[in-house]
């Protein structure tokens, strides 16, 4: 046999064995506990979604899926830990749109948000709700815009921090309608609530999953949702576009990623199992009741989407002048 043919045959056989080994491995996957890193605090929207998934995946796999909260630096700390994890499918990362934001928000990151991770699937879209305190004299979006224009720099809005989805959502709205409101960053939603209820902060673009209870109780007034369609959980609340700002859309998304070198067969298995869990009636109902709209995607589509979002959200970050170090 010609030497080159022999080498080619040997490589082909080795490749076949390798692929077969990975495929065999996925049949037994997982055979030990799986770590699900959440780069935010317990009680956050990202955490809530991860815990819903982890419970059902634990039942599906017969192996414990352990949520590991590693908050800090706008999700950079936990994401950095996930980037360095073994690419074997035993470390999952739940991210929000902030994953794409950080690519522009930080001048330097210990990882590349696109290149160092591989997409598994989108999980949910959670509308931000434009909510005002009951002390604010605005019953709808147009009244809020008029109030802000009549009092430039006097109304303020809370966010979950510089570069958070709630911050960028507000900045996009402000620039779109031509108003100036003062940004008051917080570490989380609960701190914002305290200040809004006390009348010291006027409004926020709140993740629906966290604000729903307070909207239903009447302690927050919902003026509009940020997404292109009305929310199933708040069908009476118009979209911003319906409320008189045509074309305005801000769609906070959540997804599961793994280290980029994770074998494609393992990613395919994770995708199939997580998508199947998202489609179960009890999980769908639980997410919808909480205000999250279940979605899913192929790994390839998520990879492309992350890159698209880095470009789109990066533009908003630059225009807002937001920076984090």
Secondary structure as the mmCIF struct_conf table of DSSP 4:
data_model
#
loop_
_struct_conf.conf_type_id
_struct_conf.id
_struct_conf.beg_label_comp_id
_struct_conf.beg_label_asym_id
_struct_conf.beg_label_seq_id
_struct_conf.end_label_comp_id
_struct_conf.end_label_asym_id
_struct_conf.end_label_seq_id
HELX_RH_AL_P HELX_RH_AL_P1 UNK A 3 UNK A 28
BEND BEND1 UNK A 31 UNK A 32
STRN STRN1 UNK A 34 UNK A 38
BEND BEND2 UNK A 39 UNK A 40
TURN_TY1_P TURN_TY1_P1 UNK A 42 UNK A 43
BEND BEND3 UNK A 44 UNK A 44
HELX_RH_AL_P HELX_RH_AL_P2 UNK A 45 UNK A 61
BEND BEND4 UNK A 62 UNK A 63
STRN STRN2 UNK A 65 UNK A 69
HELX_RH_3T_P HELX_RH_3T_P1 UNK A 73 UNK A 75
HELX_RH_AL_P HELX_RH_AL_P3 UNK A 76 UNK A 83
TURN_TY1_P TURN_TY1_P2 UNK A 84 UNK A 84
BEND BEND5 UNK A 85 UNK A 85
BEND BEND6 UNK A 87 UNK A 90
STRN STRN3 UNK A 91 UNK A 96
TURN_TY1_P TURN_TY1_P3 UNK A 97 UNK A 97
HELX_RH_AL_P HELX_RH_AL_P4 UNK A 98 UNK A 105
STRN STRN4 UNK A 106 UNK A 106
BEND BEND7 UNK A 107 UNK A 107
BEND BEND8 UNK A 110 UNK A 111
TURN_TY1_P TURN_TY1_P4 UNK A 113 UNK A 116
STRN STRN5 UNK A 117 UNK A 125
STRN STRN6 UNK A 128 UNK A 133
TURN_TY1_P TURN_TY1_P5 UNK A 134 UNK A 135
BEND BEND9 UNK A 136 UNK A 136
BEND BEND10 UNK A 139 UNK A 140
HELX_RH_AL_P HELX_RH_AL_P5 UNK A 141 UNK A 150
TURN_TY1_P TURN_TY1_P6 UNK A 151 UNK A 154
STRN STRN7 UNK A 156 UNK A 159
BEND BEND11 UNK A 160 UNK A 161
TURN_TY1_P TURN_TY1_P7 UNK A 162 UNK A 163
HELX_RH_AL_P HELX_RH_AL_P6 UNK A 165 UNK A 177
TURN_TY1_P TURN_TY1_P8 UNK A 178 UNK A 178
STRN STRN8 UNK A 182 UNK A 185
BEND BEND12 UNK A 187 UNK A 188
HELX_RH_AL_P HELX_RH_AL_P7 UNK A 189 UNK A 197
TURN_TY1_P TURN_TY1_P9 UNK A 198 UNK A 199
BEND BEND13 UNK A 200 UNK A 201
STRN STRN9 UNK A 203 UNK A 207
HELX_RH_AL_P HELX_RH_AL_P8 UNK A 208 UNK A 217
TURN_TY1_P TURN_TY1_P10 UNK A 218 UNK A 218
BEND BEND14 UNK A 219 UNK A 219
STRN STRN10 UNK A 220 UNK A 225
BEND BEND15 UNK A 226 UNK A 229
BEND BEND16 UNK A 232 UNK A 232
TURN_TY1_P TURN_TY1_P11 UNK A 233 UNK A 236
BEND BEND17 UNK A 237 UNK A 237
HELX_LH_PP_P HELX_LH_PP_P1 UNK A 238 UNK A 238
STRN STRN11 UNK A 239 UNK A 239
TURN_TY1_P TURN_TY1_P12 UNK A 240 UNK A 244
TURN_TY1_P TURN_TY1_P13 UNK A 246 UNK A 247
STRN STRN12 UNK A 253 UNK A 259
TURN_TY1_P TURN_TY1_P14 UNK A 260 UNK A 261
BEND BEND18 UNK A 262 UNK A 262
HELX_RH_AL_P HELX_RH_AL_P9 UNK A 264 UNK A 278
TURN_TY1_P TURN_TY1_P15 UNK A 279 UNK A 279
BEND BEND19 UNK A 280 UNK A 280
HELX_RH_AL_P HELX_RH_AL_P10 UNK A 281 UNK A 290
TURN_TY1_P TURN_TY1_P16 UNK A 291 UNK A 291
STRN STRN13 UNK A 293 UNK A 294
HELX_RH_AL_P HELX_RH_AL_P11 UNK A 299 UNK A 320
TURN_TY1_P TURN_TY1_P17 UNK A 321 UNK A 321
STRN STRN14 UNK A 324 UNK A 324
#
